[in-house]
Amino acid sequence: MTQHVETSAPSATASRSPSPADIDLEQVRRYWDEFASEYDDYPDHGLLDPDMRAAWKDLLRTWLPATPSRLADLACGTGTLSVLAAELGHEVTGVDLSEQMVALARAKSAPFGRAVEVLHGDAGQPPLEPGSVDVVLARHVLWTLPDPLAALRRWVGLLRPGGRLVLVEGRWGLEGADGKPPAPWRAGVPSQELAAAVRDLVGEPAVVQLTDSLYWGKEIEHERYLLTARLTARQADAP
């Protein structure tokens, strides 16, 4: 899920950071179900512009494994990145909380047959076996999650030794958070903060700033970046 909702000034409660217990996943699911039909209308969601689509595909080609791998696309939305990864030769399991998003992602990925599977489930607690994938890919997902740090721990647990996290994230400020489902990082997460969290779980990450408007269809005001880190065999064996 990658939506960045432009709204007016934040409400009085926008600065409060809710606890996971405050967050109703059914509310989050409804939010995305209602948005699903127009999701791909946003330039950086549907990637309908050929140059933008090519830019994202090149980005994935750079940071995903060079050989065919097993990839989990968490909160996959309508499946745009799942399809790009499949075009690069990877086997993909997409997961999304919204049944409407899942239906659209399955339709979009149908030409790839068994190379793309789309599951209905919570990206924060993916319905996947530990140590079953080579890549966890997530784009602008952490802002939707009730407990993003717990989700990151689960995502690392999905990785095989040598597997990698590939996270596209950003920061859009509280003015962009009003109207979104409440979550601790609903205004996005700065790269330094996410890097610190990943460093504690996996090791030193690499951060690449995505400042080119070609990725977003417009000039951006706040930080956008890709963060990646690899799980070593020793880390995978740690209790």
ROSEPA-105855 format. One record per atom (N, C-alpha, C): residue in three letters; x, y, z. Coordinates in steps of 0.001 Angstrom, whole numbers, padded with zeros to 6 digits, always signed. Example, Ala and Ser with C-alpha at 12.3 -4.5 7.8 and 13.67 -1.06 7.14 Angstrom:
2
ala+013190-005690+007800 ala+012300-004500+007800 ala+013200-003300+007800 ser+012850-002250+007080 ser+013670-001060+007140 ser+012900+000030+007870 
END
This chain:
239
met+000845-001189+000000 met+000000+000000+000000 met+000882+001241+000000 thr+000614+002161-000863 thr+001527+003280-000998 thr+000835+004631-000923 gln-000400+004661-000472 gln-001123+005915-000608 gln-000533+007014+000248 his-000423+008179-000348 his-000074+009404+000371 his-001254+010345+000210 val-002042+010526+001263 val-003269+011301+001178 val-002968+012757+001457 glu-003280+013616+000521 glu-003118+015053+000724 glu-004379+015592+001391 thr-004207+016260+002518 thr-005345+016782+003251 thr-005054+018190+003722 ser-006031+018738+004406 ser-005864+020062+004996 ser-005096+019938+006294 ala-005133+020981+007114 ala-004358+021025+008350 ala-004719+019861+009243 pro-003760+019367+010062 pro-004020+018226+010913 pro-005027+018540+011996 ser-005708+017498+012445 ser-006647+017665+013541 ser-005892+017795+014841 ala-006631+018083+015897 ala-006008+018273+017196 ala-005372+016995+017707 thr-005823+015827+017201 thr-005285+014562+017677 thr-004183+014024+016796 ala-003804+014757+015729 ala-002864+014205+014761 ala-001496+013949+015356 ser-001098+014718+016386 ser+000228+014563+016950 ser+000299+013435+017965 arg-000839+012861+018355 arg-000812+011788+019332 arg-000380+010506+018660 ser+000562+009799+019258 ser+001022+008531+018706 ser+000265+007405+019382 pro-000666+006748+018684 pro-001499+005748+019309 pro-000725+004478+019620 ser-001195+003744+020596 ser-000629+002439+020888 ser-001307+001409+019995 pro-000669+000223+019829 pro-001310-000808+019004 pro-002718-001147+019458 ala-002977-001060+020778 ala-004302-001393+021285 ala-005364-000407+020831 asp-004934+000806+020432 asp-005883+001831+019986 asp-006412+001549+018574 ile-005755+000689+017830 ile-005968+000614+016394 ile-006848-000571+016044 asp-007897-000302+015315 asp-008873-001295+014894 asp-008529-001721+013472 leu-008070-002967+013302 leu-007689-003423+011972 leu-008869-003436+011011 glu-010061-003611+011531 glu-011239-003560+010675 glu-011408-002167+010092 gln-011114-001134+010884 gln-011151+000243+010379 gln-010120+000432+009273 val-008922-000122+009483 val-007872-000016+008470 val-008292-000741+007190 arg-008870-001939+007347 arg-009309-002692+006172 arg-010352-001919+005385 arg-011329-001333+006086 arg-012373-000561+005397 arg-011776+000618+004652 tyr-010813+001272+005269 tyr-010142+002418+004646 tyr-009593+002023+003275 trp-008891+000880+003209 trp-008278+000462+001959 trp-009289-000132+000991 asp-010295-000803+001508 asp-011353-001299+000617 asp-012025-000143-000120 glu-012295+000936+000592 glu-012968+002082-000010 glu-012075+002797-001017 phe-010765+002698-000831 phe-009828+003397-001712 phe-009397+002569-002911 ala-009686+001267-002880 ala-009105+000350-003863 ala-009421+000734-005300 ser-010648+001142-005575 ser-011059+001391-006960 ser-010310+002561-007595 glu-009819+003488-006802 glu-009089+004639-007344 glu-007595+004590-007053 tyr-007141+003525-006438 tyr-005742+003411-006020 tyr-004778+003613-007179 asp-005030+002935-008295 asp-004096+003005-009423 asp-004163+004319-010180 asp-005121+005182-009846 asp-005186+006489-010486 asp-004042+007387-010032 tyr-003462+007090-008866 tyr-002323+007871-008386 tyr-001081+007434-009173 pro-000317+008379-009709 pro+000771+008016-010629 pro+001742+006981-010073 asp+002141+007130-008791 asp+003144+006229-008244 asp+002545+004921-007737 his+001230+004749-007862 his+000584+003494-007469 his+000407+002578-008680 gly-000308+003076-009673 gly-000561+002266-010858 gly+000616+002175-011801 leu+001529+003158-011731 leu+002694+003217-012634 leu+002264+003059-014085 leu+001252+003829-014467 leu+000717+003738-015822 leu+001572+004489-016835 asp+002354+005461-016357 asp+003270+006170-017250 asp+004463+005265-017560 pro+004775+005040-018829 pro+005850+004096-019174 pro+007203+004461-018579 asp+007534+005758-018540 asp+008829+006155-017995 asp+008885+005914-016489 met+007785+006203-015800 met+007748+005966-014359 met+007829+004475-014063 arg+007084+003702-014826 arg+007113+002251-014634 arg+008530+001710-014862 ala+009186+002190-015888 ala+010544+001739-016173 ala+011503+002130-015050 ala+011303+003310-014467 ala+012167+003752-013375 ala+012031+002825-012164 trp+010791+002476-011820 trp+010575+001568-010691 trp+011111+000177-010993 lys+010952-000268-012220 lys+011467-001591-012569 lys+012995-001609-012488 asp+013627-000549-012932 asp+015078-000465-012822 asp+015513-000434-011358 leu+014741+000252-010516 leu+015058+000306-009087 leu+014998-001095-008478 leu+013940-001833-008805 leu+013835-003196-008299 leu+014944-004080-008860 arg+015251-003917-010134 arg+016316-004709-010741 arg+017642-004487-010002 thr+017870-003269-009564 thr+019109-002934-008866 thr+019183-003568-007487 trp+018064-003611-006760 trp+018102-003968-005349 trp+017531-005340-005016 leu+016846-005967-005954 leu+016435-007351-005757 leu+017563-008277-006222 pro+017536-009546-005805 pro+018589-010470-006242 pro+018659-010573-007758 ala+019860-010818-008264 ala+020058-010913-009707 ala+019522-012226-010271 thr+019409-013245-009411 thr+018886-014538-009842 thr+017449-014702-009350 pro+016650-015554-009994 pro+015263-015745-009559 pro+015182-016134-008087 ser+014303-015471-007363 ser+014204-015633-005920 ser+012747-015662-005496 arg+012537-016049-004248 arg+011205-016057-003660 arg+011005-014755-002905 leu+009954-014019-003234 leu+009768-012660-002730 leu+008394-012514-002103 ala+008328-011854-000954 ala+007064-011492-000327 ala+006845-009995-000504 asp+005750-009625-001148 asp+005371-008222-001340 asp+004257-007935-000332 leu+004635-007285+000778 leu+003722-007126+001894 leu+002945-005818+001780 ala+001624-005915+002020 ala+000704-004820+001731 ala+000853-004445+000258 cys+000604-005421-000589 cys+000911-005297-002015 cys-000055-004397-002765 gly-001162-003964-002134 gly-002111-003124-002835 gly-002677-003829-004052 thr-002695-003162-005170 thr-003234-003745-006399 thr-002216-004591-007160 gly-001054-004820-006556 gly-000095-005748-007125 gly+000876-005180-008135 thr+001015-003871-008196 thr+001892-003271-009208 thr+003331-003727-009055 leu+003880-003670-007836 leu+005269-004083-007648 leu+005410-005596-007742 ser+004379-006329-007343 ser+004421-007788-007505 ser+004607-008152-008970 val+003889-007474-009842 val+003995-007739-011273 val+005378-007363-011791 leu+005903-006216-011362 leu+007241-005829-011813 leu+008277-006857-011374 ala+008158-007354-010132 ala+009106-008366-009651 ala+008970-009652-010460 ala+007740-010025-010798 ala+007533-011223-011619 ala+008130-011042-013007 glu+008015-009841-013555 glu+008624-009575-014867 glu+010141-009733-014821 leu+010719-009528-013637 leu+012163-009691-013462 leu+012549-011132-013156 gly+011577-012024-013142 gly+011871-013440-012989 gly+011692-014012-011603 his+011161-013233-010662 his+010994-013706-009292 his+009622-014345-009093 glu+009536-015243-008123 glu+008270-015789-007676 glu+007786-014943-006503 val+006541-014517-006551 val+006049-013496-005627 val+004824-013999-004883 thr+004816-013744-003572 thr+003604-013881-002773 thr+003241-012501-002258 gly+002120-011975-002729 gly+001619-010696-002243 gly+000657-010929-001087 val+000652-009995-000161 val-000251-010060+000990 val-000889-008695+001166 asp-002196-008663+001349 asp-002863-007392+001623 asp-004070-007624+002520 leu-004323-006654+003391 leu-005435-006725+004339 leu-006778-006480+003671 ser-006776-005712+002592 ser-008013-005319+001911 ser-008435-006386+000905 glu-009631-006893+001056 glu-010137-007878+000103 glu-010296-007277-001288 gln-010653-005993-001350 gln-010785-005340-002653 gln-009424-005208-003339 met-008407-004851-002573 met-007053-004786-003137 met-006605-006156-003617 val-006882-007187-002838 val-006482-008543-003207 val-007132-008946-004531 ala-008411-008636-004688 ala-009105-008983-005928 ala-008461-008297-007127 leu-008123-007014-006970 leu-007495-006277-008064 leu-006094-006805-008354 ala-005347-007135-007293 ala-003994-007659-007482 ala-004025-009010-008177 arg-004992-009843-007830 arg-005090-011150-008499 arg-005413-010988-009975 ala-006300-010053-010281 ala-006624-009819-011693 ala-005413-009280-012453 lys-004691-008366-011838 lys-003533-007757-012502 lys-002422-008767-012734 ser-002249-009679-011795 ser-001142-010629-011874 ser-001524-011946-012540 ala-002782-012085-012941 ala-003252-013347-013525 ala-002400-013831-014699 pro-001904-012935-015583 pro-001093-013420-016713 pro+000187-014154-016294 phe+000603-014012-015034 phe+001842-014645-014580 phe+001601-016008-013952 gly+000353-016435-013901 gly+000041-017762-013399 gly+000547-017992-011995 arg+001216-019124-011787 arg+001668-019498-010449 arg+002870-018683-009970 ala+003441-017869-010834 ala+004581-017050-010420 ala+004178-015976-009421 val+002895-015608-009383 val+002393-014613-008429 val+001179-015190-007716 glu+001272-015232-006392 glu+000157-015629-005542 glu-000190-014441-004658 val-001465-014152-004516 val-001891-013020-003681 val-002792-013549-002578 leu-002388-013285-001329 leu-003102-013774-000163 leu-003786-012626+000567 his-004936-012931+001127 his-005610-011980+002012 his-005060-012166+003415 gly-004463-011110+003968 gly-003878-011220+005296 gly-003292-009912+005756 asp-002876-009891+006998 asp-002316-008714+007647 asp-000815-008649+007373 ala-000360-007584+006740 ala+001062-007432+006454 ala+001901-007370+007720 gly+001300-006943+008825 gly+002030-006909+010087 gly+002276-008280+010665 gln+001442-009239+010279 gln+001593-010633+010704 gln+001352-011524+009485 pro+002273-011546+008560 pro+002035-012202+007270 pro+001760-013698+007422 pro+000839-014235+006640 pro+000529-015667+006697 pro+001532-016488+005910 leu+002804-016360+006278 leu+003902-017028+005588 leu+004770-017751+006613 glu+005426-018818+006166 glu+006267-019601+007057 glu+007585-018871+007349 pro+008079-018955+008592 pro+009402-018388+008879 pro+010471-018992+007973 gly+011424-018161+007599 gly+012533-018626+006770 gly+012135-019131+005411 ser+011066-018563+004842 ser+010530-019103+003582 ser+010779-018232+002365 val+011330-017017+002533 val+011499-016123+001388 val+012913-015557+001363 asp+013307-015131+000167 asp+014617-014499-000021 asp+014553-012985+000126 val+013372-012415-000099 val+013205-010959-000056 val+011873-010629+000595 val+011899-009679+001503 val+010680-009012+001953 val+010690-007615+001346 leu+009715-007361+000478 leu+009554-006067-000183 leu+008322-005386+000389 ala+008465-004137+000762 ala+007316-003374+001256 ala+007524-001917+000875 arg+006474-001311+000344 arg+006564+000083-000074 arg+005492+000893+000633 his+005931+001868+001429 his+005029+002770+002150 his+003959+001987+002912 val+004435+001027+003695 val+003559+000138+004443 val+003598+000436+005933 leu+004760+000771+006440 leu+004927+000865+007890 leu+004001+001892+008522 trp+003612+002926+007768 trp+002718+003943+008349 trp+001332+003387+008632 thr+000982+002264+008026 thr-000352+001691+008204 thr-000426+000746+009393 leu+000708+000367+009984 leu+000739-000755+010916 leu+000612-000314+012371 pro-000176-001035+013168 pro-000330-000695+014578 pro+000970-000782+015365 asp+001832-001748+015025 asp+003095-001937+015747 asp+004194-002205+014713 pro+004735-001155+014112 pro+005693-001361+013023 pro+006972-002065+013447 leu+007427-001853+014672 leu+008657-002511+015112 leu+008444-004015+015260 ala+007282-004405+015782 ala+006970-005834+015866 ala+006856-006431+014473 ala+006276-005671+013541 ala+006164-006154+012162 ala+007542-006365+011554 leu+008461-005446+011778 leu+009815-005608+011240 leu+010467-006873+011778 arg+010263-007164+013059 arg+010825-008394+013620 arg+010250-009626+012914 arg+008948-009605+012657 arg+008332-010740+011953 arg+008862-010838+010526 trp+009032-009692+009867 trp+009520-009708+008487 trp+010919-010312+008418 val+011783-009934+009357 val+013125-010508+009389 val+013037-012018+009587 gly+012076-012459+010397 gly+011901-013889+010629 gly+011469-014663+009401 leu+010916-013998+008406 leu+010509-014663+007167 leu+011688-014972+006257 leu+012821-014302+006496 leu+013940-014378+005565 leu+014772-015635+005761 arg+015226-016186+004636 arg+016236-017228+004648 arg+017605-016599+004905 pro+018606-017384+005316 pro+019960-016825+005434 pro+020393-016181+004131 gly+020920-014971+004232 gly+021303-014211+003051 gly+020177-013419+002440 gly+018960-013582+002988 gly+017815-012841+002475 gly+017908-011363+002807 arg+017046-010606+002172 arg+017151-009155+002333 arg+015791-008491+002516 leu+015819-007424+003294 leu+014703-006480+003356 leu+014911-005437+002272 val+013841-005093+001559 val+013866-003974+000617 val+012637-003132+000943 leu+012860-002015+001608 leu+011775-001193+002124 leu+011828+000187+001471 val+010758+000570+000826 val+010621+001924+000291 val+009736+002691+001252 glu+010314+003714+001867 glu+009572+004452+002891 glu+009780+005944+002710 gly+009212+006719+003608 gly+009334+008163+003496 gly+008728+008862+004685 arg+008744+010149+004587 arg+008218+011027+005636 arg+007387+012094+004945 trp+006147+012268+005381 trp+005309+013291+004734 trp+004753+014305+005691 gly+005096+014236+006972 gly+004691+015272+007909 gly+003266+015100+008379 leu+002950+015712+009489 leu+001626+015554+010088 leu+000526+016129+009213 glu+000860+017087+008352 glu-000184+017636+007483 glu-000694+016591+006499 gly+000106+015558+006256 gly-000327+014481+005390 gly-000877+013294+006139 ala-000920+013380+007485 ala-001347+012239+008290 ala-002815+012312+008665 asp-003384+013494+008675 asp-004780+013638+009066 asp-005667+012892+008074 gly-006601+012142+008574 gly-007490+011366+007734 gly-007016+009954+007481 lys-005763+009641+007825 lys-005260+008283+007682 lys-005622+007463+008919 pro-005685+006135+008783 pro-005896+005304+009965 pro-004817+005579+010999 pro-005179+005657+012280 pro-004188+005965+013308 pro-003146+004875+013421 ala-001882+005263+013478 ala-000777+004328+013647 ala+000441+005139+014080 pro+001387+004525+014772 pro+002527+005278+015298 pro+003320+006036+014251 trp+003452+005471+013039 trp+004249+006107+011994 trp+003377+006605+010857 arg+002156+007043+011159 arg+001242+007418+010082 arg+001674+008674+009344 ala+002627+009425+009898 ala+003229+010541+009165 ala+004506+010111+008470 gly+004720+008798+008360 gly+005935+008291+007761 gly+007036+008138+008801 val+008179+007643+008360 val+009301+007405+009269 val+010580+007912+008615 pro+011333+008771+009311 pro+012605+009249+008752 pro+013571+008079+008529 ser+014446+008218+007552 ser+015362+007134+007237 ser+016280+006800+008408 gln+016689+007797+009179 gln+017575+007525+010313 gln+016879+006661+011359 glu+015604+006919+011585 glu+014858+006150+012582 glu+014653+004712+012112 leu+014279+004534+010861 leu+014089+003187+010352 leu+015420+002441+010279 ala+016481+003129+009888 ala+017799+002495+009828 ala+018222+001996+011202 ala+017941+002765+012244 ala+018292+002336+013599 ala+017532+001076+013985 ala+016241+001016+013627 ala+015432-000157+013946 ala+015931-001385+013201 val+016236-001230+011919 val+016712-002353+011117 val+018103-002785+011567 arg+018931-001835+011929 arg+020289-002151+012386 arg+020250-003071+013602 asp+019319-002832+014505 asp+019204-003659+015698 asp+018764-005083+015364 leu+018033-005257+014252 leu+017469-006555+013902 leu+018329-007347+012921 val+018947-006647+011981 val+019619-007313+010859 val+021089-006938+010759 gly+021398-005707+010946 gly+022742-005213+010720 gly+022676-003915+009940 glu+023821-003442+009535 glu+023908-002124+008911 glu+023141-002084+007595 pro+022145-001196+007481 pro+021403-001081+006230 pro+022049-000074+005287 ala+021653-000145+004032 ala+021998+000879+003044 ala+020743+001693+002768 val+020908+002998+002657 val+019791+003903+002404 val+020079+004680+001129 val+019123+004666+000220 val+019230+005403-001043 val+018076+006387-001107 gln+018397+007659-001200 gln+017351+008687-001277 gln+016722+008680-002675 leu+015405+008721-002710 leu+014663+008707-003980 leu+014073+010092-004220 thr+014922+010987-004659 thr+014524+012387-004808 thr+013978+012717-006187 asp+014196+011845-007157 asp+013780+012124-008532 asp+012257+012106-008625 ser+011677+013150-009153 ser+010222+013236-009276 ser+009663+012159-010196 leu+010521+011535-011008 leu+010058+010485-011909 leu+009439+009320-011134 tyr+009901+009085-009903 tyr+009337+007998-009103 tyr+007936+008320-008586 trp+007609+009594-008465 trp+006400+009996-007736 trp+005391+010740-008583 gly+005779+011184-009759 gly+004866+011935-010593 gly+004729+013379-010192 lys+005576+013827-009281 lys+005538+015213-008821 lys+006794+015475-007993 glu+007089+016737-007763 glu+008160+017089-006852 glu+007712+016776-005425 ile+008607+016243-004637 ile+008258+015871-003270 ile+008833+016876-002280 glu+008124+017059-001176 glu+008533+018021-000166 glu+009288+017367+000982 his+009025+016085+001196 his+009623+015391+002326 his+010460+014223+001828 glu+011097+013553+002752 glu+012032+012488+002415 glu+011318+011273+001815 arg+011928+010693+000765 arg+011541+009404+000212 arg+012836+008619+000004 tyr+012813+007317+000336 tyr+014058+006577+000281 tyr+013796+005085+000161 leu+014817+004358-000255 leu+014831+002904-000229 leu+015874+002473+000787 leu+015486+001561+001649 leu+016399+001005+002653 leu+016475-000499+002443 thr+017690-001023+002427 thr+017858-002464+002264 thr+018909-002974+003230 ala+018718-004219+003684 ala+019674-004868+004589 ala+019576-006370+004385 arg+020686-007062+004600 arg+020743-008506+004394 arg+020875-009243+005721 leu+020262-010421+005769 leu+020323-011293+006941 leu+021460-012288+006745 thr+022452-012251+007618 thr+023550-013189+007520 thr+023139-014549+008084 ala+023890-015580+007742 ala+023605-016914+008255 ala+023668-016935+009776 arg+024610-016216+010356 arg+024749-016179+011812 arg+023526-015546+012450 gln+023040-014457+011862 gln+021839-013801+012397 gln+020630-014711+012274 ala+020525-015442+011168 ala+019393-016327+010966 ala+019368-017447+011993 asp+020558-017869+012467 asp+020633-018958+013444 asp+020488-018489+014871 ala+020526-017158+015078 ala+020468-016632+016442 ala+019090-016901+017033 pro+019013-017153+018366 pro+017706-017416+019005 pro+016851-016171+019015 
END
